[in-house]
Amino acid sequence: MLVGAVSACSPALPARWVEPATGMEFALLPPGQFVAGSPTTETGHQDDEVLYPVRIAKPLYMATHEVTRGQWTAVMTPGVVLDPAVADLPVVDVTWDEARRFLDRLNEGKPWRLRLPSETEWEYACRAGTTTPYSTGRVLTTAEANFNGDFSAPGQPNGQNRGRVTPVASFPPNAFGLFDMHGNVWEWTNDGYDETRKVIRGGSWRFNADSARCAVRYHHRPEDRHDSVGFRIVRDVTREEADE
């Protein structure tokens, strides 16, 4: 189902970029092509997972993990001392509108633009060149991601139900160097599911492995908050960087 090989990035672009205010690390994603959605034969396939080709024309930087509580606090309530035991947990109970305000503050006076990923950018990043239900293949285990292992999908083993979020980067990254694209917390995207709801992706600690498939499209209203919904961000490559 991969339409074209993942292209190499310009050697002038560093493979990693760090946002100076928060220390948030970003991985460079190369341009490339893929097919979004899932075939009707995929276990768990939903009607809204229609197959369609996507071209990611330009490289972009994506945060290697979800925004943490420590990073959120540093931007939204500077000076507040956060318990180190929770600083590396993904921030949750954040509405889509609040995520946008976080980005507005980070972008203020900066030469770069940080934003929520589009739905297709998110799926491209999650797949990392794969065409299977998960970037790990046809099966996802609780040794590879934080999801509710009490309820297995057909053909998949039961696993651990941790019953909570885990610190970011607790599990192996995908081929793009991105952590927790499957499970831990759902992630807001910039795209609408319909006129009143925004798309969230990735599954969470509350949901089973099926919900963490690369193609799954779930949704919430922009004003909704939930203890298993957070977000990660992307940074556009500037014209000057691309021309170097």
Secondary structure as UniProt FT lines:
FT   TURN            11..12
FT   STRAND          16..18
FT   TURN            20..22
FT   STRAND          25..29
FT   STRAND          32..36
FT   TURN            40..41
FT   TURN            43..44
FT   TURN            47..48
FT   STRAND          52..56
FT   STRAND          60..63
FT   HELIX           69..76
FT   TURN            78..79
FT   TURN            84..88
FT   HELIX           96..107
FT   TURN            108..109
FT   STRAND          114..115
FT   HELIX           119..127
FT   TURN            128..129
FT   TURN            135..136
FT   TURN            142..144
FT   TURN            149..150
FT   TURN            154..155
FT   TURN            168..169
FT   TURN            175..176
FT   STRAND          186..192
FT   STRAND          198..201
FT   TURN            205..206
FT   HELIX           209..212
FT   TURN            214..215
FT   STRAND          218..220
FT   TURN            222..223
FT   TURN            227..228
FT   STRAND          229..230
FT   STRAND          234..236
FT   HELIX           239..243
//
